[in-house]
Amino acid sequence: MNAEQKLLSKRIVSIDILRGLVMIIMALDHTRDFFHIQAMTGDPLNPDTTTPFLFFTRWITHFCAPTFVFLSGLSAYLSAQNKTPSQSSAFLFKRGLWLIFIEVAIVTLGLTFNPTYNFVILQVIWAIGWSMIFLAIFSRVSYKLVLLLGLLLVLGHNIFNLFPAPNDENLNLVLKIFFTAFGTVVTIGNNHFIGVFYAILPWTGIMFLGYATGKWFNKDFNPVKRNRNLLNFGALALVIFVGLRLLSVYGDPAPRKEYHDLVKNLFSFFNVSKYPPSLQFTGMTIGVALLLLAITEGAINKLSKVLSVYGSVPFFYYILHFYLLHTILVALFFLEGNTSAQIIQMPFFFRPVAFGYNLWIVYAIWIFVVASLYYPCKWFKKYKQTHSNWWLRYL
């Protein structure tokens, strides 16, 4: 391996390290959803009712979805360097459609264990799928257009929070799906529902910025300049977050509240809106992601090797962890003495509202699930490296 190849390898490893880290943390939030006693009844980020341990458990997982979407855009740029523009665009378009199908057919089933699919859940994979379709279209035009649209979407989408919702029901639904959705449930017929939890275009903006950042990871880009750019723009994003949060005028639909309590004030300061990802939320999370990309470049140690295993097969890990978590939920559901009459719950089967455990047990289950998936992920990583089947590109 020559020096250039080694440098490229280090860059890819830094991406996999960060992606692996956020994939592991992401599983903590889903474990909490399935197993924490208050997951169905309380808000872990509400300063008035939460605890430091519970707040941190939810808040740290905020970094997962935006970082994963951002890195998806970055990876799309790197992948495009080995294809013609038409090939890259066609691949992104088809993969976007594939991911939307996967969200509906595979992820929803893993989340709900509901074979009737009368409650379809649209979350991050849905948003990534649509974002890839838009990226397929606009990347054919120019790199600069992708960058410009990314900035406009990230910086400007919170303007919709300053105006009342339109009176027209159909227009309001379109606005929710593309810009402002938070827990939007669409009724189809008498007994079928679609939960739109990720508004598309704010996440598209994050993916577009990730794609634009990919230019810094070209093999002929100066690594010192890349590192400096990552540090500078990461710091700038955090400064924007802090500045906007202190002003509390624009950039988040939930303004910061003042409390006569230092801890509650800190909770309120960092309690920014994820659904959809506000400008303040994006500044906080992507700022940290850029700094970590700079810090982990070239990091080769035992921890980085473990993280890169998860980060190199994120889709494989993402799908498996839902099914493993829900299988454990089924086992504990019956061990707790519940009966088949209590299986049907909304939105998750086998998950009664009053079911659950304290946070220490949640953490224990999370560690078990992540550890259990290490060797399957390691096997699939090796399989991808030693096989060139066309379908592997979609996984």
C-alpha positions, -999 to 999 in steps of 0.1 A, spaced: 0 0 0 15 33 -11 14 66 9 -17 79 -9 -36 47 -3 -27 47 34 -39 83 37 -72 75 20 -76 44 42 -71 66 73 -98 90 61 -123 62 56 -114 48 90 -122 81 106 -156 82 90 -163 46 101 -151 54 137 -175 83 140 -203 64 123 -197 34 146 -198 56 177 -231 71 168 -246 37 158 -237 23 193 -252 54 211 -283 53 189 -291 18 202 -293 33 237 -323 55 228 -342 26 211 -334 4 242 -349 31 264 -380 33 242 -386 -4 245 -376 -10 282 -377 21 303 -406 24 327 -413 60 318 -407 58 280 -444 59 271 -455 84 298 -428 110 303 -405 134 284 -369 127 294 -359 162 282 -385 182 302 -365 202 328 -394 202 352 -397 164 354 -365 148 343 -333 138 362 -297 143 351 -292 106 343 -324 104 323 -318 137 305 -283 126 295 -295 92 283 -319 109 259 -298 140 250 -266 121 240 -285 102 214 -294 135 197 -260 133 180 -268 101 162 -294 108 134 -278 141 122 -243 127 122 -255 95 104 -274 116 77 -244 139 73 -220 110 69 -244 94 44 -240 125 23 -202 125 27 -201 89 17 -223 96 -13 -197 121 -25 -168 97 -21 -188 69 -39 -195 93 -68 -158 98 -74 -156 62 -88 -186 67 -111 -198 89 -140 -223 116 -130 -251 96 -146 -241 64 -128 -238 82 -95 -272 98 -99 -289 66 -110 -274 47 -80 -285 74 -55 -320 75 -70 -325 37 -68 -309 35 -33 -332 62 -21 -363 43 -34 -349 11 -18 -345 28 16 -380 41 16 -392 6 9 -370 -8 37 -384 18 62 -420 7 54 -415 -30 51 -385 -40 73 -379 -13 98 -415 -7 107 -420 -45 113 -389 -46 135 -402 -16 155 -438 -27 159 -438 -65 154 -472 -58 139 -477 -81 109 -508 -62 98 -488 -30 92 -518 -9 103 -493 15 119 -464 24 95 -436 44 111 -415 68 89 -383 79 106 -346 84 96 -343 58 69 -374 74 52 -357 108 54 -324 95 41 -342 77 12 -359 109 1 -327 130 6 -308 106 -16 -334 110 -43 -331 148 -41 -293 145 -41 -295 123 -72 -313 151 -90 -293 182 -78 -258 166 -78 -263 161 -116 -265 199 -119 -235 210 -99 -217 206 -66 -222 243 -59 -260 239 -62 -260 211 -36 -239 232 -12 -262 263 -17 -294 243 -12 -279 226 19 -271 259 34 -306 273 26 -324 244 40 -304 242 72 -302 279 79 -337 288 66 -362 261 73 -370 274 108 -386 304 92 -418 283 90 -420 285 128 -426 322 126 -458 319 107 -491 302 115 -500 269 98 -520 273 66 -557 268 68 -559 244 39 -557 209 53 -539 194 23 -513 222 21 -508 219 59 -501 182 55 -476 187 27 -459 214 48 -457 190 78 -443 161 57 -416 182 41 -407 208 67 -424 207 101 -435 172 110 -435 162 146 -456 132 155 -478 138 124 -502 108 121 -520 104 89 -552 83 89 -557 59 60 -592 43 61 -607 33 94 -578 14 110 -545 22 92 -522 50 102 -489 65 90 -467 82 115 -445 108 99 -419 115 125 -391 129 103 -398 159 81 -379 153 49 -362 186 38 -344 197 70 -327 163 70 -320 167 32 -302 199 40 -279 181 65 -272 154 39 -264 180 12 -239 197 36 -223 163 42 -220 158 4 -204 192 1 -179 183 29 -169 152 10 -148 174 -13 -124 178 16 -119 140 17 -107 138 -20 -75 119 -22 -57 150 -36 -70 173 -9 -43 186 16 -49 166 48 -36 195 69 -61 219 53 -89 193 57 -82 190 94 -81 227 98 -114 231 79 -131 205 101 -119 221 133 -128 257 121 -163 248 108 -170 226 137 -162 254 161 -182 278 140 -213 256 141 -210 254 179 -206 292 182 -238 296 160 -256 272 183 -245 290 215 -252 324 201 -287 316 188 -295 297 220 -286 327 241 -306 351 219 -335 326 218 -351 345 188 -346 323 158 -334 287 150 -356 266 173 -394 264 177 -389 258 215 -373 289 230 -350 285 260 -367 289 293 -353 306 324 -353 288 357 -342 297 392 -321 265 392 -287 260 375 -293 224 365 -327 231 350 -312 261 331 -286 238 317 -313 213 307 -333 240 290 -303 254 272 -294 220 256 -330 209 250 -331 218 213 -356 205 188 -348 173 169 -382 169 151 -375 185 127 -338 192 133 -337 229 141 -308 252 132 -297 252 168 -299 214 170 -279 210 138 -253 235 149 -248 216 182 -247 181 167 -229 186 134 -204 210 151 -193 181 174 -193 157 145 -169 178 125 -146 181 155 -146 144 160 -139 137 123 -108 159 128 -97 143 160 -101 107 149 -84 109 116 -57 84 115 -66 70 149 -56 34 150 -61 16 184 -83 -11 199 -113 12 205 -112 27 170 -110 -8 154 -141 -19 174 -160 12 165 -151 9 128 -166 -26 127 -200 -12 135 -194 19 114 -185 -1 83 -218 -20 82 -243 6 96 -274 -6 77 -268 -42 86 -264 -32 123 -294 -9 122 -318 -35 110 -306 -63 133 -306 -42 164 -343 -35 161 -352 -71 157 -329 -82 186 -343 -55 209 -379 -64 201 -372 -102 205 -358 -95 240 -389 -74 247 -412 -103 237 -393 -126 261 -395 -102 290 -431 -95 282 -441 -131 289 -416 -135 318 -434 -106 335 -466 -126 334 -484 -108 306 -508 -127 284 -515 -129 247 -545 -106 253 -521 -78 261 -499 -82 230 -516 -56 208 -504 -22 218 -498 10 199 -474 17 184 -453 -13 196 -467 -48 201 -457 -64 234 -451 -30 250 -478 -21 275 -477 15 288 -470 3 324 -442 -21 314 -406 -13 319 -375 -11 342 -352 15 357 -323 30 337 -297 7 350 -314 -23 335 -319 -3 303 -282 2 301 -275 -34 308 -298 -45 280 -282 -19 257 -247 -32 264 -258 -68 258 -274 -59 224 -244 -40 212 -220 -66 222 -241 -94 207 -240 -77 173 -202 -72 172 -193 -106 156 -222 -106 132 -211 -71 121 -175 -82 118 -185 -112 97 -206 -90 74 -178 -65 71 -154 -92 59 -181 -106 36 -185 -72 19 -147 -70 15 -144 -104 -1 -175 -104 -23 -186 -81 -51 -223 -90 -54 -243 -60 -69 -268 -61 -41 -242 -55 -14 -240 -18 -26 -276 -14 -14 -268 -27 21 
